[in-house]
Amino acid sequence: MANKPSPVVTLDEYSRLREGMTYEQAVAVIGAQGVEQASSTTEGVPGYMPTLRIKTYGWLNPDGSNMNAMFQNGKMVNKAQFGLR
């Protein structure tokens, strides 16, 4: 019987991720680096709006289940998952 590849990210790990965490804190919970999927910067207007730096990272399991997380100015603002167990 072949060994099943272990998942990169589990539903339990996903559930422990919280808004406001840094990418480094998310990696510590998951135990693996994510793959940067998107990045954007919107320059701010002094005294009106700060510069916004947004990065989205993804984690993909061998079975196709996955999650991603969006970080704005270094803090998690959103996360989503598909099929994690």
Stockholm file with secondary structure:
# STOCKHOLM 1.0

chainA/1-85         MANKPSPVVTLDEYSRLREGMTYEQAVAVIGAQGVEQASSTTEGVPGYMPTLRIKTYGWLNPDGSNMNAMFQNGKMVNKAQFGLR
#=GR chainA/1-85 SS CCCCCCCSSCHHHHHHCCTTCCHHHHHHHHTSCCEEEEEEEECCBTTTBCCEEEEEEEEECTTSCEEEEEEETTEEEEEEEESCC
#=GC SS_cons        CCCCCCCSSCHHHHHHCCTTCCHHHHHHHHTSCCEEEEEEEECCBTTTBCCEEEEEEEEECTTSCEEEEEEETTEEEEEEEESCC
//
